[in-house]
Amino acid sequence: MADTVSLLAVFPDLEPAADAIDKLRSLGLAHDQMNVISGIPVTEAMLGRPSQWTNVPRLALGGAIGGFLVGLFLVFTPLLYFVPVGGQPIIPGPPSVVLLFELTMLGLLISTFLGVFLDSTFPSYRPMQYVPEISDGKIAVFFNCPEDERERYTQAMTDSGAETVKEAEAQQL
């Protein structure tokens, strides 16, 4: 494949950006060759893109199971140090349920937080593509295309409703 060039197309609204992504797909670009930059939360379904795969649900389930196991250990610890108290059960029911629930939720919350933190690769200190117009509510589509077909991609973005299509440069934020 020839050398590639990184282009940044700025759109005034979400609908032209979604149309442009469809146009890029029809021109032969894969989803991993384009990126949507927006100042507002935009889901993949809004743009007709495939859902991103994440490990967060698996990590959350693992944390919940780990918290439940720690809770079970603490609930059954009185059996290791048997101290009979007149008429009281060794393992009381209602406090045990509360302890199990709280430690299960604690494990779930901690592992979910760590999973989201690690999955988002936050913070990133490498140069990123940024356009000041994004802060004003516009949506940008960043994509890599072959250098010899630059004019065709630029024309396709302009026909889809792009306000500007220019070469992107990485800037340190």
Rosetta silent file (secondary structure, phi, psi, omega in degrees, C-alpha in Angstrom):
SEQUENCE: MADTVSLLAVFPDLEPAADAIDKLRSLGLAHDQMNVISGIPVTEAMLGRPSQWTNVPRLALGGAIGGFLVGLFLVFTPLLYFVPVGGQPIIPGPPSVVLLFELTMLGLLISTFLGVFLDSTFPSYRPMQYVPEISDGKIAVFFNCPEDERERYTQAMTDSGAETVKEAEAQQL
SCORE:     score description
SCORE:     0.000 S_00000001
   1 L     0.000  142.945  179.838    0.000    0.000    0.000 S_00000001
   2 L   -67.544  174.370  177.416    1.212    3.511   -0.785 S_00000001
   3 L   -61.203  149.850 -179.914    1.971    6.078    1.890 S_00000001
   4 E  -109.383  157.077  177.431   -1.000    7.255    3.893 S_00000001
   5 E  -126.170  143.342  179.242   -2.064   10.724    4.903 S_00000001
   6 E   -96.548  122.218  179.951   -4.143   11.640    7.956 S_00000001
   7 E  -115.728  151.647 -179.899   -7.134   13.851    7.203 S_00000001
   8 E  -129.056  115.713  178.850   -9.537   15.573    9.563 S_00000001
   9 E  -106.562  128.618 -178.414  -13.047   16.461    8.379 S_00000001
  10 E  -104.958  128.871 -177.796  -15.132   18.806   10.561 S_00000001
  11 E  -118.017  148.124 -178.988  -18.942   18.513   10.440 S_00000001
  12 L   -76.813  -21.769 -174.076  -21.570   20.860   11.885 S_00000001
  13 L  -147.660  174.301 -176.852  -23.864   18.076   13.130 S_00000001
  14 H   -73.064  -38.321 -175.724  -24.082   14.357   13.840 S_00000001
  15 H   -63.909  -45.965  176.321  -26.109   13.338   10.768 S_00000001
  16 H   -64.180  -32.652  178.025  -23.594   14.503    8.135 S_00000001
  17 H   -65.576  -40.413  177.468  -20.810   12.868   10.156 S_00000001
  18 H   -64.940  -39.867  176.486  -22.690    9.547   10.132 S_00000001
  19 H   -63.745  -38.286  179.666  -23.204    9.878    6.375 S_00000001
  20 H   -66.809  -37.681  177.610  -19.496   10.589    5.943 S_00000001
  21 H   -64.298  -40.964  175.232  -18.561    7.478    7.895 S_00000001
  22 H   -61.765  -40.091  179.557  -20.809    5.426    5.600 S_00000001
  23 H   -65.233  -41.783  177.794  -19.137    7.090    2.608 S_00000001
  24 H   -62.932  -39.735  178.223  -15.671    6.285    3.978 S_00000001
  25 H   -64.208  -39.690  179.361  -16.714    2.681    4.489 S_00000001
  26 H   -70.285  -24.433  176.607  -17.970    2.502    0.890 S_00000001
  27 L   -80.091   -7.795  174.951  -14.633    3.927   -0.295 S_00000001
  28 L   109.222    6.684  177.620  -12.865    0.994    1.351 S_00000001
  29 L   -83.172  140.280  176.376  -11.697    2.266    4.731 S_00000001
  30 L   -84.718  164.518 -177.925  -11.974   -0.094    7.697 S_00000001
  31 H   -65.579  -27.210 -179.396  -13.368    1.056   11.049 S_00000001
  32 H   -79.486   -4.214  177.294   -9.939    0.965   12.655 S_00000001
  33 H   -97.550    1.950  178.649   -8.701    3.542   10.126 S_00000001
  34 E  -134.321  152.724 -177.970  -11.176    6.212   11.253 S_00000001
  35 E  -143.412  139.257  178.888  -11.920    7.908   14.546 S_00000001
  36 E  -101.099  128.278  179.124  -14.713   10.262   15.634 S_00000001
  37 E  -114.350  121.969 -175.046  -13.709   13.220   17.793 S_00000001
  38 E  -145.012  149.881  176.050  -16.571   14.950   19.586 S_00000001
  39 L   -86.824   -8.211  178.343  -17.151   17.209   22.552 S_00000001
  40 L  -117.480  154.297  178.733  -20.418   15.408   23.346 S_00000001
  41 L   -68.157  126.373 -179.889  -20.908   11.705   24.097 S_00000001
  42 L  -127.722  123.302  179.845  -21.646    9.852   20.857 S_00000001
  43 L   -83.750  162.995  178.659  -22.375    6.113   20.859 S_00000001
  44 H   -64.155  -35.959 -177.947  -21.295    3.733   18.128 S_00000001
  45 H   -64.504  -31.838  179.243  -24.924    3.001   17.243 S_00000001
  46 H   -65.551  -28.048 -176.884  -25.552    6.689   16.461 S_00000001
  47 H  -104.958    0.725 -179.947  -22.847    6.568   13.806 S_00000001
  48 L    72.383   28.581  179.729  -23.538    3.085   12.480 S_00000001
  49 L  -103.523  158.015  178.450  -20.223    1.721   13.734 S_00000001
  50 L   -69.689  151.130 -179.572  -19.631   -1.649   15.406 S_00000001
  51 L   -67.535  144.807  177.861  -19.630   -1.732   19.219 S_00000001
  52 L   -80.515  142.537 -179.271  -16.274   -1.577   20.924 S_00000001
  53 L   -89.839  137.210 -178.120  -15.205   -4.635   22.852 S_00000001
  54 L  -139.946  154.725  178.703  -14.266   -4.178   26.506 S_00000001
  55 L   -95.255   -1.111 -173.406  -13.177   -6.336   29.444 S_00000001
  56 H   -58.658  -44.514  179.160  -14.972   -4.247   32.074 S_00000001
  57 H   -61.728  -38.104  177.830  -18.002   -6.594   32.535 S_00000001
  58 H   -66.143  -41.903  177.973  -15.706   -9.600   33.042 S_00000001
  59 H   -64.688  -39.055  179.338  -13.568   -7.685   35.520 S_00000001
  60 H   -64.676  -43.006  178.405  -16.672   -6.533   37.386 S_00000001
  61 H   -63.811  -41.356  177.283  -17.983  -10.102   37.632 S_00000001
  62 H   -62.697  -40.531  177.608  -14.584  -11.301   38.861 S_00000001
  63 H   -65.993  -38.086  178.033  -14.519   -8.566   41.509 S_00000001
  64 H   -65.637  -42.116  178.339  -18.032   -9.461   42.666 S_00000001
  65 H   -65.519  -41.506  177.238  -17.079  -13.132   42.992 S_00000001
  66 H   -62.005  -43.380  177.590  -13.893  -12.183   44.840 S_00000001
  67 H   -63.650  -39.268  178.111  -15.841   -9.941   47.235 S_00000001
  68 H   -63.574  -41.545  179.650  -18.398  -12.707   47.809 S_00000001
  69 H   -66.327  -39.114  176.115  -15.616  -15.198   48.643 S_00000001
  70 H   -64.515  -39.734  176.805  -14.021  -12.761   51.102 S_00000001
  71 H   -62.325  -42.694  177.175  -17.475  -12.270   52.655 S_00000001
  72 H   -61.337  -40.689  177.813  -17.938  -16.039   52.985 S_00000001
  73 H   -60.932  -44.363 -179.222  -14.571  -16.305   54.704 S_00000001
  74 H   -69.817  -33.163  178.969  -15.534  -13.600   57.197 S_00000001
  75 H   -67.086  -40.279 -176.071  -18.980  -15.117   57.776 S_00000001
  76 H   -93.669    4.790  175.721  -17.545  -18.556   58.580 S_00000001
  77 H   -60.634  -34.679  178.372  -14.566  -17.299   60.623 S_00000001
  78 H   -60.142  -22.037  176.845  -16.476  -17.834   63.925 S_00000001
  79 H   -70.004  -25.343  178.074  -16.351  -21.595   63.243 S_00000001
  80 L   -74.367  -33.090 -179.179  -12.551  -21.417   63.512 S_00000001
  81 L  -121.499   77.424 -173.373  -12.724  -19.756   66.943 S_00000001
  82 L   -69.168  115.003  176.754  -15.728  -21.387   68.547 S_00000001
  83 L  -129.548   99.145 -179.080  -17.014  -19.249   71.438 S_00000001
  84 L   -69.938  132.169  176.568  -20.490  -20.349   72.554 S_00000001
  85 L  -119.164  131.441 -171.936  -22.674  -17.485   73.725 S_00000001
  86 L   -45.080  108.551  173.437  -25.874  -18.423   75.571 S_00000001
  87 L    78.312   -0.636 -178.916  -28.655  -19.115   73.060 S_00000001
  88 L   -95.951  142.236  175.839  -27.005  -17.283   70.140 S_00000001
  89 L   -71.176  151.595  179.145  -26.182  -19.034   66.860 S_00000001
  90 L   -66.582  -41.278  176.665  -22.506  -19.286   65.953 S_00000001
  91 L  -116.893  100.693 -178.480  -23.233  -17.832   62.486 S_00000001
  92 L   -73.358  139.800 -174.540  -26.144  -15.375   62.724 S_00000001
  93 H   -67.347  -64.208 -175.201  -28.278  -15.150   59.563 S_00000001
  94 H   -58.398  -44.685  177.651  -29.243  -11.482   59.025 S_00000001
  95 H   -64.451  -31.208  178.869  -25.810   -9.978   59.786 S_00000001
  96 H   -67.339  -39.819  178.507  -24.203  -12.595   57.532 S_00000001
  97 H   -64.038  -42.694  179.479  -26.455  -11.642   54.602 S_00000001
  98 H   -62.995  -44.313 -179.919  -25.610   -7.960   55.078 S_00000001
  99 H   -63.081  -43.634  178.135  -21.875   -8.729   55.238 S_00000001
 100 H   -61.876  -45.628 -179.775  -22.035  -10.890   52.091 S_00000001
 101 H   -62.205  -48.138 -175.474  -23.976   -8.251   50.179 S_00000001
 102 H   -65.110  -41.411 -179.649  -21.711   -5.372   51.186 S_00000001
 103 H   -73.300  -31.090  174.344  -18.466   -7.167   50.386 S_00000001
 104 H   -64.001  -46.369  179.384  -19.848   -8.430   47.061 S_00000001
 105 H   -66.980  -36.038  178.040  -20.780   -4.865   46.080 S_00000001
 106 H   -63.752  -44.973  177.524  -17.440   -3.516   47.331 S_00000001
 107 H   -62.733  -41.147  178.989  -15.543   -6.021   45.168 S_00000001
 108 H   -62.445  -47.071 -177.723  -17.777   -5.190   42.203 S_00000001
 109 H   -66.151  -43.816 -179.134  -17.277   -1.424   42.553 S_00000001
 110 H   -64.880  -45.646 -178.809  -13.513   -1.577   43.045 S_00000001
 111 H   -69.237  -33.066  176.575  -12.947   -3.915   40.109 S_00000001
 112 H   -66.223  -44.786  178.160  -15.278   -1.890   37.848 S_00000001
 113 H   -60.054  -48.180  179.926  -13.430    1.325   38.680 S_00000001
 114 H   -64.287  -38.624  179.346  -10.042   -0.276   38.040 S_00000001
 115 H   -63.603  -44.763  178.899  -11.319   -1.899   34.831 S_00000001
 116 H   -66.547  -41.054 -179.931  -12.627    1.379   33.408 S_00000001
 117 H   -62.022  -46.228 -179.414   -9.460    3.202   34.468 S_00000001
 118 H   -73.757  -34.226 -177.899   -7.174    0.626   32.828 S_00000001
 119 H   -71.434  -28.568 -178.369   -9.385    0.147   29.753 S_00000001
 120 L   -85.494   -2.997 -177.595   -9.458    3.870   28.962 S_00000001
 121 L    45.407   50.849 -177.629   -5.638    4.086   29.068 S_00000001
 122 L   -99.562  138.532   -7.586   -5.983    7.293   31.023 S_00000001
 123 L   -86.073  158.903  178.269   -4.027    9.553   31.104 S_00000001
 124 L  -111.019  125.304 -178.119   -2.403    9.700   27.689 S_00000001
 125 L  -103.764    3.778  179.760    0.674   11.869   27.322 S_00000001
 126 L   -83.322  157.738  179.073    1.246   11.288   23.615 S_00000001
 127 L   -62.210  139.087 -177.713    0.322   13.952   21.058 S_00000001
 128 E  -123.409  157.192  175.118   -3.346   13.771   20.023 S_00000001
 129 L   -80.935  131.084 -178.769   -5.354   15.171   17.135 S_00000001
 130 L  -148.198  141.668  177.258   -7.463   18.107   18.281 S_00000001
 131 L  -128.237  128.355 -178.437   -9.452   20.840   16.576 S_00000001
 132 H   -58.669  -26.210 -179.715  -10.678   23.869   18.561 S_00000001
 133 H   -63.975  -21.006 -179.625  -14.045   23.765   16.721 S_00000001
 134 H   -64.450  -34.110  177.536  -14.888   20.558   18.592 S_00000001
 135 H   -66.664  -18.414  179.231  -15.262   22.600   21.765 S_00000001
 136 H   -92.695    8.825  175.836  -17.946   24.604   19.952 S_00000001
 137 L    99.029    4.973  178.713  -20.116   21.516   19.383 S_00000001
 138 L   -85.197  166.036 -178.207  -18.845   20.367   16.009 S_00000001
 139 E  -121.738  133.690 -179.539  -17.918   16.761   15.196 S_00000001
 140 E  -115.369  143.227  173.953  -14.689   15.713   13.501 S_00000001
 141 E  -115.183  118.451 -179.971  -13.901   12.500   11.661 S_00000001
 142 E  -102.717  129.061 -178.238  -10.223   11.628   11.638 S_00000001
 143 E  -149.201  156.638  176.440   -9.144    9.036    9.076 S_00000001
 144 E  -106.572  131.792  178.950   -6.112    7.700    7.238 S_00000001
 145 E  -135.848  159.923  176.722   -6.290    7.358    3.468 S_00000001
 146 E   -62.310  140.116 -175.309   -3.798    6.575    0.693 S_00000001
 147 H   -64.512  -33.226 -178.554   -1.919    9.692   -0.335 S_00000001
 148 H   -74.845  -12.636  178.214   -2.558    9.188   -4.037 S_00000001
 149 H  -110.499   19.422 -176.207   -6.355    9.138   -3.416 S_00000001
 150 H   -57.960  -45.170 -178.024   -6.434   12.189   -1.156 S_00000001
 151 H   -62.601  -37.897  179.887   -8.510   14.329   -3.538 S_00000001
 152 H   -65.151  -42.959  179.247  -11.170   11.620   -3.897 S_00000001
 153 H   -68.840  -39.537  178.337  -11.565   11.306   -0.114 S_00000001
 154 H   -62.665  -43.066  178.937  -11.578   15.079    0.346 S_00000001
 155 H   -65.063  -39.203  178.931  -14.300   15.460   -2.291 S_00000001
 156 H   -63.546  -38.986  179.003  -16.361   12.672   -0.677 S_00000001
 157 H   -70.126  -39.361  178.037  -16.194   14.421    2.709 S_00000001
 158 H   -64.635  -41.069  177.990  -17.129   17.773    1.179 S_00000001
 159 H   -66.024  -28.081  179.654  -20.084   16.169   -0.617 S_00000001
 160 H   -80.455   -9.417  176.191  -21.201   14.629    2.698 S_00000001
 161 L   114.230   16.878  179.769  -21.390   18.056    4.331 S_00000001
 162 L   -70.747  136.201  175.871  -17.939   18.664    5.819 S_00000001
 163 L   -74.108  -44.214  177.176  -17.176   22.292    6.600 S_00000001
 164 E  -140.446  147.610  171.811  -13.433   21.732    6.308 S_00000001
 165 E  -132.264  115.953 -177.277  -11.196   18.839    5.329 S_00000001
 166 E  -141.633  164.971  178.474   -7.547   19.328    6.145 S_00000001
 167 E   -71.687  135.134 -176.719   -4.457   17.354    6.969 S_00000001
 168 L   -89.500  143.290  173.956   -4.299   16.554   10.657 S_00000001
 169 L  -126.834  140.259  179.983   -1.264   17.264   12.751 S_00000001
 170 L   -77.174  132.496 -179.863   -0.658   15.870   16.199 S_00000001
 171 E  -124.290  142.993  175.645   -0.436   18.557   18.862 S_00000001
 172 L   -76.812  125.979 -179.067    0.654   18.243   22.474 S_00000001
 173 L   -85.600    0.000    0.000   -2.277   19.163   24.707 S_00000001
